[in-house]
Amino acid sequence: MTIFIELEENTKGRDFIIGDVHGAYNLLDQAMAHVDFNPEVDRLISVGDLIDRGSESHRCLEFLNKPWFHAIRGNHEDLFMDMCSSDGELDNLKAKFNIQNGMGWVIDLTSQERSELHKAFSKLPIAMEITTSRGSVGLVHADVPKDMNWQDFIQNLNNQDDETTHIALWGRDRIGSELEDGVNGIDRLFFGHTPQANGSKRLGNCYYIDTGAVFSVINNNESCFMTMSDIEAMTVALSTPNLITSKNRGIITAKPANPKQPFGKYNKFQ
């Protein structure tokens, strides 16, 4: 099972980070079209939770099989792997419990389809680090333990420390207490998992970009939308909700001025 991967700098095109999709792939299609996504040179990177709740969860394999698409594991992929064996057999008791998390669609799949998904999800890392021209960028689905730097966090994951792994996939302490300290050892860090109202939220060098996209579809909630950000966007674009307009709602593409400046130490204008 993959734990941690590093992506080299994309010197040919752009990198975009997307919040939790949860089966709302029609919104992702629209966001990609809006930024003229070019699969020949651009990359799309997910903070996890590609599945459940939305009606198009089955499309996750369509994206995971693309060479330009990268993702880390979310708690919903983790739930799937716990509920299904590698050969696609379903644990019916866990399936009944997980229906409340929007996983009813899994029951209707064939064992072969579930096996293919299990294989794909097992390849997803729990954390990722990406080199950019402005500095290092990390991705974790839920949380990094308080008072733990990036290097120790990755070492604990690689050592398969159960508590650190659980926090990475399920934790909410940092966002719950609105901890502004940030995570040392990484320049910028993206999370999903905890839906944010009215745009992504910044705490130190941490950005929470799950803005509840699927709820705009299944509940017609106008305060929810898909967030898709250029990985090198200026911090002010990522953390100021009033920059999001009805025309580009949740699609943040602002770029730093040339020459590109390094990510500032939590400086909101860098």
C-alpha positions as CSV (number, residue, x, y, z in Angstrom):
1,M,0.0,0.0,0.0
2,T,1.3,3.4,-1.0
3,I,2.0,5.8,1.9
4,F,3.8,8.9,0.5
5,I,4.8,10.1,-2.9
6,E,6.6,13.1,-4.2
7,L,5.8,14.9,-7.5
8,E,8.5,16.7,-9.4
9,E,8.0,20.3,-10.5
10,N,5.7,20.7,-13.5
11,T,7.9,22.8,-15.8
12,K,5.7,22.5,-18.9
13,G,2.2,23.6,-17.6
14,R,0.1,24.3,-14.6
15,D,-0.9,22.3,-11.5
16,F,-4.4,22.6,-10.1
17,I,-5.6,21.4,-6.7
18,I,-9.2,20.4,-6.2
19,G,-11.3,20.0,-3.1
20,D,-13.4,17.0,-2.3
21,V,-15.4,15.9,-5.4
22,H,-17.7,13.3,-3.7
23,G,-19.1,12.2,-7.1
24,A,-19.9,15.7,-8.4
25,Y,-17.8,15.2,-11.5
26,N,-20.0,17.4,-13.6
27,L,-18.8,20.4,-11.5
28,L,-15.2,19.2,-12.0
29,D,-15.8,19.1,-15.8
30,Q,-17.0,22.7,-15.7
31,A,-14.1,23.9,-13.6
32,M,-11.5,22.2,-16.0
33,A,-13.3,23.8,-19.0
34,H,-13.2,27.2,-17.3
35,V,-9.4,27.2,-16.9
36,D,-8.8,25.6,-20.4
37,F,-7.2,22.6,-18.7
38,N,-4.6,21.2,-21.1
39,P,-4.0,17.4,-20.4
40,E,-0.9,17.6,-22.5
41,V,1.0,19.8,-20.0
42,D,-1.3,20.5,-17.0
43,R,-1.9,18.3,-13.9
44,L,-4.9,17.9,-11.7
45,I,-4.4,16.9,-8.1
46,S,-7.1,15.9,-5.6
47,V,-7.1,16.1,-1.8
48,G,-9.2,12.9,-1.6
49,D,-12.8,11.9,-1.2
50,L,-13.4,11.3,-4.9
51,I,-16.5,9.1,-4.1
52,D,-19.8,8.9,-2.3
53,R,-22.9,11.1,-2.0
54,G,-22.8,12.3,-5.6
55,S,-24.4,10.3,-8.5
56,E,-21.2,10.1,-10.6
57,S,-18.9,8.4,-8.0
58,H,-18.3,5.6,-10.6
59,R,-16.4,8.2,-12.7
60,C,-13.5,8.2,-10.3
61,L,-11.7,5.5,-12.2
62,E,-12.1,7.5,-15.4
63,F,-9.9,10.2,-13.7
64,L,-7.6,7.9,-11.8
65,N,-6.6,6.2,-15.0
66,K,-5.4,9.5,-16.6
67,P,-1.7,10.2,-16.5
68,W,-2.3,13.8,-15.7
69,F,-4.5,13.1,-12.6
70,H,-3.1,12.5,-9.1
71,A,-4.8,12.1,-5.8
72,I,-4.3,11.2,-2.2
73,R,-6.5,9.0,-0.2
74,G,-9.5,10.4,1.7
75,N,-11.5,8.9,4.5
76,H,-14.2,7.8,2.1
77,E,-11.7,5.8,0.0
78,D,-10.5,4.3,3.3
79,L,-14.1,3.4,4.2
80,F,-14.5,1.7,0.8
81,M,-11.3,-0.4,1.3
82,D,-12.4,-1.4,4.8
83,M,-15.8,-2.4,3.5
84,C,-14.6,-4.3,0.4
85,S,-12.0,-7.0,0.1
86,S,-9.4,-6.9,-2.6
87,D,-11.4,-9.4,-4.6
88,G,-14.5,-7.3,-4.4
89,E,-16.4,-9.2,-1.7
90,L,-18.6,-6.9,0.4
91,D,-18.9,-6.8,4.2
92,N,-22.7,-6.5,4.4
93,L,-22.7,-5.2,8.0
94,K,-20.2,-2.5,7.2
95,A,-22.1,-1.7,4.0
96,K,-25.4,-1.1,5.9
97,F,-23.6,1.2,8.3
98,N,-21.8,3.1,5.5
99,I,-24.9,3.8,3.5
100,Q,-25.4,6.9,5.8
101,N,-22.1,8.2,4.4
102,G,-23.5,8.1,0.8
103,M,-22.0,4.7,-0.1
104,G,-25.2,3.0,-1.3
105,W,-23.9,3.1,-4.8
106,V,-21.2,0.5,-3.9
107,I,-23.8,-2.2,-3.2
108,D,-25.0,-2.1,-6.8
109,L,-21.5,-2.7,-8.2
110,T,-20.3,-6.1,-9.4
111,S,-17.5,-7.8,-7.4
112,Q,-15.2,-7.1,-10.3
113,E,-16.0,-3.4,-10.3
114,R,-15.4,-3.2,-6.6
115,S,-12.1,-5.1,-7.0
116,E,-10.9,-2.6,-9.6
117,L,-11.8,0.3,-7.3
118,H,-10.0,-1.4,-4.4
119,K,-6.9,-1.8,-6.4
120,A,-7.0,1.8,-7.6
121,F,-7.6,3.2,-4.0
122,S,-4.8,1.0,-2.6
123,K,-2.3,2.9,-4.8
124,L,-3.4,6.3,-3.4
125,P,-0.9,7.8,-0.9
126,I,-1.9,9.2,2.4
127,A,0.3,12.3,1.8
128,M,2.0,13.9,-1.1
129,E,4.6,16.6,-1.6
130,I,5.0,18.6,-4.8
131,T,7.9,20.8,-5.8
132,T,6.9,24.1,-7.4
133,S,8.8,27.2,-8.6
134,R,7.6,29.0,-5.4
135,G,8.4,26.3,-2.8
136,S,7.2,23.0,-1.5
137,V,3.5,22.1,-1.3
138,G,2.0,19.2,0.7
139,L,-1.4,17.5,0.5
140,V,-3.2,15.6,3.3
141,H,-6.8,14.8,3.4
142,A,-7.8,15.7,6.9
143,D,-5.1,16.9,9.4
144,V,-1.5,16.9,10.6
145,P,-1.1,16.4,14.4
146,K,-0.6,19.5,16.4
147,D,3.0,20.4,17.2
148,M,4.3,17.9,14.6
149,N,6.4,19.1,11.7
150,W,6.1,17.8,8.1
151,Q,9.2,15.6,8.2
152,D,8.1,13.8,11.4
153,F,4.6,13.4,10.1
154,I,5.9,11.7,6.9
155,Q,8.2,9.5,9.0
156,N,5.3,8.4,11.2
157,L,3.2,7.6,8.2
158,N,6.0,5.6,6.6
159,N,6.4,3.7,10.0
160,Q,2.6,3.0,9.8
161,D,1.9,4.7,13.0
162,D,-1.8,4.1,13.6
163,E,-2.6,7.3,15.4
164,T,-0.9,9.5,12.8
165,T,-2.5,7.7,10.0
166,H,-6.0,8.1,11.6
167,I,-5.4,11.8,12.1
168,A,-4.3,12.2,8.5
169,L,-7.5,10.6,7.2
170,W,-10.1,11.7,9.8
171,G,-8.7,14.4,12.1
172,R,-10.2,17.8,12.6
173,D,-8.4,19.2,15.7
174,R,-6.4,21.9,13.7
175,I,-9.4,23.3,11.9
176,G,-11.8,22.7,14.8
177,S,-9.6,24.9,17.1
178,E,-8.7,27.2,14.2
179,L,-5.0,26.7,15.0
180,E,-2.9,29.4,13.3
181,D,0.5,27.9,14.0
182,G,0.7,26.2,10.6
183,V,2.9,23.1,9.9
184,N,6.7,23.6,9.9
185,G,8.8,21.9,7.3
186,I,6.5,22.6,4.3
187,D,5.8,25.9,2.6
188,R,2.1,25.4,1.8
189,L,-0.3,22.7,2.7
190,F,-3.7,21.7,1.3
191,F,-6.5,19.9,3.1
192,G,-10.0,18.7,2.3
193,H,-12.4,16.7,4.6
194,T,-14.0,19.6,6.5
195,P,-16.5,21.6,4.4
196,Q,-16.0,25.4,4.5
197,A,-18.7,27.9,3.9
198,N,-18.1,30.8,1.5
199,G,-14.7,29.7,0.2
200,S,-11.5,28.1,1.3
201,K,-10.1,28.9,4.7
202,R,-6.5,29.7,5.6
203,L,-4.8,28.9,9.0
204,G,-1.1,29.7,8.9
205,N,0.3,27.9,5.8
206,C,-2.7,25.5,5.8
207,Y,-5.6,25.8,3.3
208,Y,-8.9,24.0,3.6
209,I,-10.4,23.7,0.2
210,D,-13.4,21.4,0.7
211,T,-16.2,23.8,0.0
212,G,-19.0,21.2,-0.2
213,A,-19.3,20.9,-3.9
214,V,-21.6,17.9,-3.9
215,F,-24.1,19.7,-1.6
216,S,-24.7,22.3,-4.3
217,V,-25.9,19.4,-6.5
218,I,-27.8,17.1,-4.1
219,N,-29.2,19.9,-1.8
220,N,-29.1,22.8,-4.2
221,N,-27.1,24.7,-1.5
222,E,-25.9,27.9,-3.1
223,S,-23.2,28.4,-0.4
224,C,-21.4,25.2,-1.6
225,F,-19.3,24.9,-4.7
226,M,-16.2,23.2,-6.2
227,T,-12.9,24.8,-5.3
228,M,-10.1,24.4,-7.9
229,S,-7.0,26.4,-7.3
230,D,-3.7,26.9,-9.2
231,I,-1.1,25.4,-6.9
232,E,0.9,28.6,-7.1
233,A,-1.9,31.1,-6.6
234,M,-1.3,34.1,-4.4
235,T,-2.4,33.5,-0.9
236,V,-4.8,36.4,-1.0
237,A,-6.8,34.7,-3.8
238,L,-6.9,31.5,-1.8
239,S,-8.1,33.0,1.5
240,T,-10.4,35.8,0.5
241,P,-13.9,34.5,-0.2
242,N,-15.1,37.8,-1.8
243,L,-12.8,37.3,-4.7
244,I,-15.0,34.4,-5.7
245,T,-17.7,35.7,-8.1
246,S,-20.7,34.0,-9.6
247,K,-18.9,33.7,-12.9
248,N,-15.9,31.8,-11.6
249,R,-17.4,30.5,-8.3
250,G,-14.8,28.3,-6.6
251,I,-12.3,28.4,-9.5
252,I,-9.3,30.3,-8.3
253,T,-6.6,30.8,-10.9
254,A,-4.7,33.9,-9.7
255,K,-0.9,33.7,-10.4
256,P,2.0,35.4,-8.7
257,A,3.6,38.4,-10.3
258,N,6.7,37.7,-12.4
259,P,9.3,36.9,-11.4
260,K,7.6,34.3,-9.2
261,Q,8.2,35.0,-5.6
262,P,8.8,32.2,-3.0
263,F,5.8,31.4,-0.8
264,G,5.9,33.9,2.1
265,K,5.8,32.8,5.7
266,Y,2.0,32.9,6.0
267,N,2.0,36.4,4.4
268,K,-1.5,36.8,3.0
269,F,-0.2,38.8,0.0
270,Q,2.4,36.2,-1.1
